[in-house]
Amino acid sequence: MVQYVKTYSCPTCSGLASGRGHLCHPRTEGLPFVCEFCGKEVSDPRHVCPKMVDEIEYVCKKCGRLAIYDSLLCEPQPIDAD
């Protein structure tokens, strides 16, 4: 799991999350932010752009949300896992 400097305890899973939180339970503090993939300033913590779609590798076993990094989900599982 990736450790971030700015962390908080996720209310969904009690795990450490980045400053924006897990996609399962995102924080609204720190919005807007600049998307690292499309470069746009966005106000939706669950922003997905076309450039991100090909990079998605994980699904949350708890809520079904998709993510590029496992650290963005409460219970990540690789999409290709059986």
Biopython code that builds the backbone (N, CA, C, O; Angstrom):
import numpy as np
from Bio.PDB.StructureBuilder import StructureBuilder

atoms = [
    (1, "MET", "N", (0.848, -1.182, 0.000)),
    (1, "MET", "CA", (0.000, 0.000, 0.000)),
    (1, "MET", "C", (0.888, 1.237, 0.000)),
    (1, "MET", "O", (1.873, 1.304, 0.735)),
    (2, "VAL", "N", (0.541, 2.197, -0.813)),
    (2, "VAL", "CA", (1.287, 3.443, -0.902)),
    (2, "VAL", "C", (0.969, 4.299, 0.314)),
    (2, "VAL", "O", (-0.199, 4.476, 0.659)),
    (3, "GLN", "N", (2.001, 4.834, 0.971)),
    (3, "GLN", "CA", (1.800, 5.728, 2.113)),
    (3, "GLN", "C", (1.920, 7.168, 1.639)),
    (3, "GLN", "O", (2.876, 7.522, 0.949)),
    (4, "TYR", "N", (0.965, 7.987, 2.002)),
    (4, "TYR", "CA", (0.961, 9.389, 1.636)),
    (4, "TYR", "C", (1.348, 10.225, 2.844)),
    (4, "TYR", "O", (1.129, 9.812, 3.983)),
    (5, "VAL", "N", (1.915, 11.380, 2.607)),
    (5, "VAL", "CA", (2.290, 12.287, 3.682)),
    (5, "VAL", "C", (1.034, 12.819, 4.366)),
    (5, "VAL", "O", (0.963, 12.850, 5.595)),
    (6, "LYS", "N", (0.056, 13.230, 3.590)),
    (6, "LYS", "CA", (-1.177, 13.785, 4.130)),
    (6, "LYS", "C", (-2.226, 12.675, 4.170)),
    (6, "LYS", "O", (-2.797, 12.329, 3.136)),
    (7, "THR", "N", (-2.484, 12.119, 5.340)),
    (7, "THR", "CA", (-3.410, 10.993, 5.435)),
    (7, "THR", "C", (-4.517, 11.262, 6.448)),
    (7, "THR", "O", (-4.423, 12.168, 7.275)),
    (8, "TYR", "N", (-5.547, 10.465, 6.360)),
    (8, "TYR", "CA", (-6.612, 10.486, 7.350)),
    (8, "TYR", "C", (-7.221, 9.095, 7.403)),
    (8, "TYR", "O", (-7.013, 8.289, 6.496)),
    (9, "SER", "N", (-7.966, 8.812, 8.452)),
    (9, "SER", "CA", (-8.587, 7.509, 8.618)),
    (9, "SER", "C", (-9.905, 7.481, 7.853)),
    (9, "SER", "O", (-10.776, 8.319, 8.083)),
    (10, "CYS", "N", (-10.050, 6.534, 6.961)),
    (10, "CYS", "CA", (-11.258, 6.406, 6.148)),
    (10, "CYS", "C", (-12.414, 5.938, 7.039)),
    (10, "CYS", "O", (-12.268, 4.943, 7.748)),
    (11, "PRO", "N", (-13.557, 6.632, 7.018)),
    (11, "PRO", "CA", (-14.681, 6.212, 7.846)),
    (11, "PRO", "C", (-15.337, 4.917, 7.374)),
    (11, "PRO", "O", (-16.086, 4.297, 8.130)),
    (12, "THR", "N", (-15.070, 4.502, 6.145)),
    (12, "THR", "CA", (-15.653, 3.272, 5.625)),
    (12, "THR", "C", (-14.876, 2.039, 6.075)),
    (12, "THR", "O", (-15.468, 1.050, 6.508)),
    (13, "CYS", "N", (-13.530, 2.100, 5.970)),
    (13, "CYS", "CA", (-12.724, 0.909, 6.270)),
    (13, "CYS", "C", (-11.735, 1.122, 7.411)),
    (13, "CYS", "O", (-11.072, 0.171, 7.825)),
    (14, "SER", "N", (-11.619, 2.337, 7.926)),
    (14, "SER", "CA", (-10.678, 2.705, 8.991)),
    (14, "SER", "C", (-9.218, 2.650, 8.555)),
    (14, "SER", "O", (-8.321, 2.807, 9.384)),
    (15, "GLY", "N", (-8.967, 2.430, 7.268)),
    (15, "GLY", "CA", (-7.600, 2.417, 6.759)),
    (15, "GLY", "C", (-7.125, 3.831, 6.463)),
    (15, "GLY", "O", (-7.919, 4.770, 6.406)),
    (16, "LEU", "N", (-5.810, 3.968, 6.274)),
    (16, "LEU", "CA", (-5.255, 5.265, 5.920)),
    (16, "LEU", "C", (-5.565, 5.572, 4.459)),
    (16, "LEU", "O", (-5.451, 4.708, 3.590)),
    (17, "ALA", "N", (-5.954, 6.801, 4.209)),
    (17, "ALA", "CA", (-6.275, 7.243, 2.855)),
    (17, "ALA", "C", (-5.535, 8.535, 2.576)),
    (17, "ALA", "O", (-5.082, 9.214, 3.498)),
    (18, "SER", "N", (-5.413, 8.874, 1.295)),
    (18, "SER", "CA", (-4.751, 10.118, 0.919)),
    (18, "SER", "C", (-5.591, 11.310, 1.378)),
    (18, "SER", "O", (-6.687, 11.135, 1.910)),
    (19, "GLY", "N", (-5.087, 12.490, 1.176)),
    (19, "GLY", "CA", (-5.801, 13.699, 1.557)),
    (19, "GLY", "C", (-7.166, 13.817, 0.914)),
    (19, "GLY", "O", (-8.054, 14.457, 1.478)),
    (20, "ARG", "N", (-7.363, 13.206, -0.272)),
    (20, "ARG", "CA", (-8.673, 13.232, -0.933)),
    (20, "ARG", "C", (-9.527, 12.038, -0.532)),
    (20, "ARG", "O", (-10.695, 11.965, -0.913)),
    (21, "GLY", "N", (-8.969, 11.106, 0.226)),
    (21, "GLY", "CA", (-9.742, 9.957, 0.691)),
    (21, "GLY", "C", (-9.806, 8.831, -0.312)),
    (21, "GLY", "O", (-9.238, 8.919, -1.400)),
    (22, "HIS", "N", (-10.498, 7.778, 0.058)),
    (22, "HIS", "CA", (-10.753, 6.667, -0.853)),
    (22, "HIS", "C", (-11.913, 7.045, -1.762)),
    (22, "HIS", "O", (-12.764, 7.846, -1.374)),
    (23, "LEU", "N", (-11.961, 6.484, -2.958)),
    (23, "LEU", "CA", (-13.077, 6.747, -3.857)),
    (23, "LEU", "C", (-14.381, 6.221, -3.273)),
    (23, "LEU", "O", (-15.459, 6.695, -3.632)),
    (24, "CYS", "N", (-14.287, 5.240, -2.371)),
    (24, "CYS", "CA", (-15.463, 4.697, -1.706)),
    (24, "CYS", "C", (-16.095, 5.748, -0.789)),
    (24, "CYS", "O", (-17.311, 5.768, -0.593)),
    (25, "HIS", "N", (-15.253, 6.614, -0.233)),
    (25, "HIS", "CA", (-15.726, 7.654, 0.693)),
    (25, "HIS", "C", (-14.819, 8.873, 0.535)),
    (25, "HIS", "O", (-13.994, 9.143, 1.408)),
    (26, "PRO", "N", (-14.960, 9.613, -0.566)),
    (26, "PRO", "CA", (-14.047, 10.731, -0.825)),
    (26, "PRO", "C", (-14.300, 11.929, 0.080)),
    (26, "PRO", "O", (-15.414, 12.151, 0.554)),
    (27, "ARG", "N", (-13.249, 12.684, 0.304)),
    (27, "ARG", "CA", (-13.356, 13.938, 1.046)),
    (27, "ARG", "C", (-13.571, 15.065, 0.051)),
    (27, "ARG", "O", (-13.141, 14.984, -1.100)),
    (28, "THR", "N", (-14.231, 16.102, 0.499)),
    (28, "THR", "CA", (-14.443, 17.252, -0.378)),
    (28, "THR", "C", (-13.446, 18.365, -0.092)),
    (28, "THR", "O", (-13.353, 19.323, -0.858)),
    (29, "GLU", "N", (-12.694, 18.250, 1.009)),
    (29, "GLU", "CA", (-11.659, 19.230, 1.287)),
    (29, "GLU", "C", (-10.569, 19.110, 0.223)),
    (29, "GLU", "O", (-10.297, 18.015, -0.269)),
    (30, "GLY", "N", (-9.962, 20.206, -0.121)),
    (30, "GLY", "CA", (-8.884, 20.177, -1.106)),
    (30, "GLY", "C", (-9.361, 20.181, -2.543)),
    (30, "GLY", "O", (-8.563, 19.976, -3.458)),
    (31, "LEU", "N", (-10.647, 20.411, -2.762)),
    (31, "LEU", "CA", (-11.175, 20.500, -4.112)),
    (31, "LEU", "C", (-11.215, 21.966, -4.523)),
    (31, "LEU", "O", (-11.405, 22.818, -3.655)),
    (32, "PRO", "N", (-11.052, 22.295, -5.761)),
    (32, "PRO", "CA", (-10.740, 21.402, -6.873)),
    (32, "PRO", "C", (-9.277, 20.968, -6.862)),
    (32, "PRO", "O", (-8.451, 21.539, -6.151)),
    (33, "PHE", "N", (-8.974, 19.947, -7.665)),
    (33, "PHE", "CA", (-7.605, 19.488, -7.835)),
    (33, "PHE", "C", (-7.334, 19.304, -9.321)),
    (33, "PHE", "O", (-8.264, 19.262, -10.126)),
    (34, "VAL", "N", (-6.066, 19.193, -9.680)),
    (34, "VAL", "CA", (-5.688, 19.016, -11.086)),
    (34, "VAL", "C", (-5.504, 17.524, -11.352)),
    (34, "VAL", "O", (-4.711, 16.862, -10.682)),
    (35, "CYS", "N", (-6.236, 17.000, -12.330)),
    (35, "CYS", "CA", (-6.144, 15.589, -12.713)),
    (35, "CYS", "C", (-4.766, 15.312, -13.304)),
    (35, "CYS", "O", (-4.320, 16.019, -14.208)),
    (36, "GLU", "N", (-4.096, 14.289, -12.796)),
    (36, "GLU", "CA", (-2.756, 13.960, -13.293)),
    (36, "GLU", "C", (-2.780, 13.367, -14.696)),
    (36, "GLU", "O", (-1.728, 13.257, -15.326)),
    (37, "PHE", "N", (-3.950, 12.984, -15.205)),
    (37, "PHE", "CA", (-4.047, 12.361, -16.514)),
    (37, "PHE", "C", (-4.469, 13.338, -17.619)),
    (37, "PHE", "O", (-3.908, 13.319, -18.715)),
    (38, "CYS", "N", (-5.460, 14.192, -17.326)),
    (38, "CYS", "CA", (-5.933, 15.109, -18.373)),
    (38, "CYS", "C", (-5.502, 16.549, -18.126)),
    (38, "CYS", "O", (-5.621, 17.392, -19.015)),
    (39, "GLY", "N", (-4.999, 16.842, -16.917)),
    (39, "GLY", "CA", (-4.516, 18.174, -16.608)),
    (39, "GLY", "C", (-5.597, 19.195, -16.299)),
    (39, "GLY", "O", (-5.289, 20.362, -16.054)),
    (40, "LYS", "N", (-6.866, 18.775, -16.305)),
    (40, "LYS", "CA", (-7.950, 19.703, -16.024)),
    (40, "LYS", "C", (-8.144, 19.869, -14.521)),
    (40, "LYS", "O", (-7.871, 18.958, -13.739)),
    (41, "GLU", "N", (-8.616, 21.041, -14.138)),
    (41, "GLU", "CA", (-8.977, 21.279, -12.745)),
    (41, "GLU", "C", (-10.402, 20.767, -12.558)),
    (41, "GLU", "O", (-11.317, 21.209, -13.253)),
    (42, "VAL", "N", (-10.593, 19.839, -11.622)),
    (42, "VAL", "CA", (-11.900, 19.217, -11.431)),
    (42, "VAL", "C", (-12.350, 19.342, -9.977)),
    (42, "VAL", "O", (-11.532, 19.403, -9.059)),
    (43, "SER", "N", (-13.663, 19.377, -9.791)),
    (43, "SER", "CA", (-14.240, 19.501, -8.455)),
    (43, "SER", "C", (-14.894, 18.213, -7.975)),
    (43, "SER", "O", (-15.384, 18.150, -6.848)),
    (44, "ASP", "N", (-14.906, 17.182, -8.823)),
    (44, "ASP", "CA", (-15.499, 15.891, -8.458)),
    (44, "ASP", "C", (-14.400, 14.952, -7.992)),
    (44, "ASP", "O", (-13.525, 14.609, -8.786)),
    (45, "PRO", "N", (-14.410, 14.514, -6.710)),
    (45, "PRO", "CA", (-13.351, 13.626, -6.225)),
    (45, "PRO", "C", (-13.341, 12.269, -6.924)),
    (45, "PRO", "O", (-12.348, 11.545, -6.862)),
    (46, "ARG", "N", (-14.440, 11.925, -7.587)),
    (46, "ARG", "CA", (-14.523, 10.651, -8.314)),
    (46, "ARG", "C", (-14.381, 10.857, -9.821)),
    (46, "ARG", "O", (-14.871, 10.050, -10.612)),
    (47, "HIS", "N", (-13.711, 11.935, -10.213)),
    (47, "HIS", "CA", (-13.474, 12.278, -11.619)),
    (47, "HIS", "C", (-12.842, 11.114, -12.375)),
    (47, "HIS", "O", (-11.890, 10.499, -11.895)),
    (48, "VAL", "N", (-13.375, 10.814, -13.558)),
    (48, "VAL", "CA", (-12.790, 9.828, -14.474)),
    (48, "VAL", "C", (-12.785, 10.468, -15.854)),
    (48, "VAL", "O", (-13.816, 10.936, -16.338)),
    (49, "CYS", "N", (-11.612, 10.484, -16.482)),
    (49, "CYS", "CA", (-11.484, 11.035, -17.826)),
    (49, "CYS", "C", (-11.088, 9.911, -18.787)),
    (49, "CYS", "O", (-10.643, 8.852, -18.344)),
    (50, "PRO", "N", (-11.243, 10.126, -20.086)),
    (50, "PRO", "CA", (-10.922, 9.070, -21.054)),
    (50, "PRO", "C", (-9.505, 8.510, -20.911)),
    (50, "PRO", "O", (-9.294, 7.315, -21.117)),
    (51, "LYS", "N", (-8.538, 9.354, -20.563)),
    (51, "LYS", "CA", (-7.159, 8.873, -20.426)),
    (51, "LYS", "C", (-7.005, 7.920, -19.241)),
    (51, "LYS", "O", (-6.084, 7.103, -19.223)),
    (52, "MET", "N", (-7.895, 8.016, -18.254)),
    (52, "MET", "CA", (-7.812, 7.158, -17.078)),
    (52, "MET", "C", (-8.379, 5.763, -17.348)),
    (52, "MET", "O", (-7.928, 4.787, -16.748)),
    (53, "VAL", "N", (-9.360, 5.661, -18.241)),
    (53, "VAL", "CA", (-10.092, 4.417, -18.454)),
    (53, "VAL", "C", (-9.166, 3.252, -18.793)),
    (53, "VAL", "O", (-9.351, 2.155, -18.265)),
    (54, "ASP", "N", (-8.186, 3.459, -19.650)),
    (54, "ASP", "CA", (-7.270, 2.387, -20.032)),
    (54, "ASP", "C", (-6.337, 1.976, -18.900)),
    (54, "ASP", "O", (-5.731, 0.906, -18.952)),
    (55, "GLU", "N", (-6.219, 2.819, -17.880)),
    (55, "GLU", "CA", (-5.304, 2.555, -16.764)),
    (55, "GLU", "C", (-5.975, 1.868, -15.572)),
    (55, "GLU", "O", (-5.283, 1.436, -14.650)),
    (56, "ILE", "N", (-7.296, 1.758, -15.572)),
    (56, "ILE", "CA", (-8.019, 1.188, -14.432)),
    (56, "ILE", "C", (-7.630, -0.273, -14.248)),
    (56, "ILE", "O", (-7.711, -1.074, -15.180)),
    (57, "GLU", "N", (-7.204, -0.606, -13.029)),
    (57, "GLU", "CA", (-6.742, -1.964, -12.734)),
    (57, "GLU", "C", (-7.415, -2.609, -11.527)),
    (57, "GLU", "O", (-7.283, -3.815, -11.321)),
    (58, "TYR", "N", (-8.143, -1.816, -10.719)),
    (58, "TYR", "CA", (-8.693, -2.355, -9.474)),
    (58, "TYR", "C", (-10.184, -2.079, -9.345)),
    (58, "TYR", "O", (-10.698, -1.084, -9.856)),
    (59, "VAL", "N", (-10.862, -2.980, -8.653)),
    (59, "VAL", "CA", (-12.258, -2.818, -8.295)),
    (59, "VAL", "C", (-12.361, -3.003, -6.784)),
    (59, "VAL", "O", (-11.655, -3.831, -6.208)),
    (60, "CYS", "N", (-13.232, -2.239, -6.146)),
    (60, "CYS", "CA", (-13.418, -2.366, -4.706)),
    (60, "CYS", "C", (-14.394, -3.512, -4.441)),
    (60, "CYS", "O", (-15.498, -3.528, -4.985)),
    (61, "LYS", "N", (-13.989, -4.465, -3.612)),
    (61, "LYS", "CA", (-14.856, -5.590, -3.265)),
    (61, "LYS", "C", (-16.051, -5.137, -2.438)),
    (61, "LYS", "O", (-17.065, -5.832, -2.382)),
    (62, "LYS", "N", (-15.943, -3.985, -1.799)),
    (62, "LYS", "CA", (-17.005, -3.489, -0.927)),
    (62, "LYS", "C", (-18.081, -2.709, -1.691)),
    (62, "LYS", "O", (-19.274, -2.938, -1.492)),
    (63, "CYS", "N", (-17.659, -1.784, -2.569)),
    (63, "CYS", "CA", (-18.652, -0.911, -3.217)),
    (63, "CYS", "C", (-18.677, -1.024, -4.743)),
    (63, "CYS", "O", (-19.582, -0.481, -5.377)),
    (64, "GLY", "N", (-17.706, -1.716, -5.350)),
    (64, "GLY", "CA", (-17.697, -1.902, -6.801)),
    (64, "GLY", "C", (-17.080, -0.762, -7.599)),
    (64, "GLY", "O", (-17.079, -0.807, -8.829)),
    (65, "ARG", "N", (-16.555, 0.257, -6.928)),
    (65, "ARG", "CA", (-15.929, 1.370, -7.648)),
    (65, "ARG", "C", (-14.622, 0.909, -8.294)),
    (65, "ARG", "O", (-13.946, 0.012, -7.792)),
    (66, "LEU", "N", (-14.287, 1.538, -9.410)),
    (66, "LEU", "CA", (-13.069, 1.219, -10.145)),
    (66, "LEU", "C", (-12.008, 2.268, -9.859)),
    (66, "LEU", "O", (-12.326, 3.431, -9.613)),
    (67, "ALA", "N", (-10.723, 1.848, -9.891)),
    (67, "ALA", "CA", (-9.628, 2.784, -9.639)),
    (67, "ALA", "C", (-8.363, 2.335, -10.340)),
    (67, "ALA", "O", (-8.200, 1.167, -10.693)),
    (68, "ILE", "N", (-7.472, 3.294, -10.532)),
    (68, "ILE", "CA", (-6.174, 3.028, -11.140)),
    (68, "ILE", "C", (-5.210, 2.474, -10.102)),
    (68, "ILE", "O", (-4.445, 1.553, -10.390)),
    (69, "TYR", "N", (-5.245, 3.033, -8.893)),
    (69, "TYR", "CA", (-4.331, 2.628, -7.825)),
    (69, "TYR", "C", (-5.098, 1.906, -6.718)),
    (69, "TYR", "O", (-6.210, 2.305, -6.372)),
    (70, "ASP", "N", (-4.518, 0.863, -6.171)),
    (70, "ASP", "CA", (-5.181, 0.130, -5.096)),
    (70, "ASP", "C", (-5.378, 0.986, -3.848)),
    (70, "ASP", "O", (-6.310, 0.758, -3.077)),
    (71, "SER", "N", (-4.508, 1.962, -3.652)),
    (71, "SER", "CA", (-4.591, 2.816, -2.471)),
    (71, "SER", "C", (-5.811, 3.740, -2.484)),
    (71, "SER", "O", (-6.089, 4.400, -1.483)),
    (72, "LEU", "N", (-6.542, 3.798, -3.598)),
    (72, "LEU", "CA", (-7.716, 4.662, -3.694)),
    (72, "LEU", "C", (-9.011, 3.961, -3.311)),
    (72, "LEU", "O", (-10.077, 4.576, -3.334)),
    (73, "LEU", "N", (-8.933, 2.671, -2.957)),
    (73, "LEU", "CA", (-10.126, 1.896, -2.621)),
    (73, "LEU", "C", (-10.014, 1.278, -1.229)),
    (73, "LEU", "O", (-8.914, 1.037, -0.732)),
    (74, "CYS", "N", (-11.158, 1.026, -0.612)),
    (74, "CYS", "CA", (-11.174, 0.422, 0.727)),
    (74, "CYS", "C", (-10.768, -1.057, 0.686)),
    (74, "CYS", "O", (-9.969, -1.506, 1.507)),
    (75, "GLU", "N", (-11.317, -1.802, -0.265)),
    (75, "GLU", "CA", (-10.994, -3.227, -0.396)),
    (75, "GLU", "C", (-10.657, -3.532, -1.851)),
    (75, "GLU", "O", (-11.462, -4.126, -2.568)),
    (76, "PRO", "N", (-9.446, -3.120, -2.293)),
    (76, "PRO", "CA", (-9.101, -3.294, -3.707)),
    (76, "PRO", "C", (-8.829, -4.743, -4.095)),
    (76, "PRO", "O", (-8.281, -5.529, -3.322)),
    (77, "GLN", "N", (-9.228, -5.063, -5.312)),
    (77, "GLN", "CA", (-8.960, -6.375, -5.898)),
    (77, "GLN", "C", (-8.637, -6.139, -7.365)),
    (77, "GLN", "O", (-9.348, -5.387, -8.032)),
    (78, "PRO", "N", (-7.578, -6.763, -7.889)),
    (78, "PRO", "CA", (-7.277, -6.593, -9.317)),
    (78, "PRO", "C", (-8.471, -7.014, -10.168)),
    (78, "PRO", "O", (-9.129, -8.008, -9.863)),
    (79, "ILE", "N", (-8.752, -6.274, -11.220)),
    (79, "ILE", "CA", (-9.901, -6.566, -12.076)),
    (79, "ILE", "C", (-9.791, -7.945, -12.698)),
    (79, "ILE", "O", (-10.800, -8.631, -12.861)),
    (80, "ASP", "N", (-8.588, -8.362, -13.045)),
    (80, "ASP", "CA", (-8.421, -9.654, -13.705)),
    (80, "ASP", "C", (-8.390, -10.831, -12.730)),
    (80, "ASP", "O", (-8.176, -11.965, -13.157)),
    (81, "ALA", "N", (-8.599, -10.593, -11.431)),
    (81, "ALA", "CA", (-8.616, -11.678, -10.440)),
    (81, "ALA", "C", (-9.919, -12.483, -10.606)),
    (81, "ALA", "O", (-10.983, -11.923, -10.870)),
    (82, "ASP", "N", (-9.806, -13.769, -10.450)),
    (82, "ASP", "CA", (-10.984, -14.645, -10.581)),
    (82, "ASP", "C", (-11.846, -14.629, -9.360)),
    (82, "ASP", "O", (-12.869, -15.312, -9.318)),
]
sb = StructureBuilder()
sb.init_structure("model")
sb.init_model(0)
sb.init_chain("A")
sb.init_seg("    ")
for serial, (resi, resn, name, xyz) in enumerate(atoms, 1):
    if name == "N":
        sb.init_residue(resn, " ", resi, " ")
    sb.init_atom(name, np.array(xyz, "f"), 0.0, 1.0, " ", f" {name:<3s}", serial, name[0])
structure = sb.get_structure()
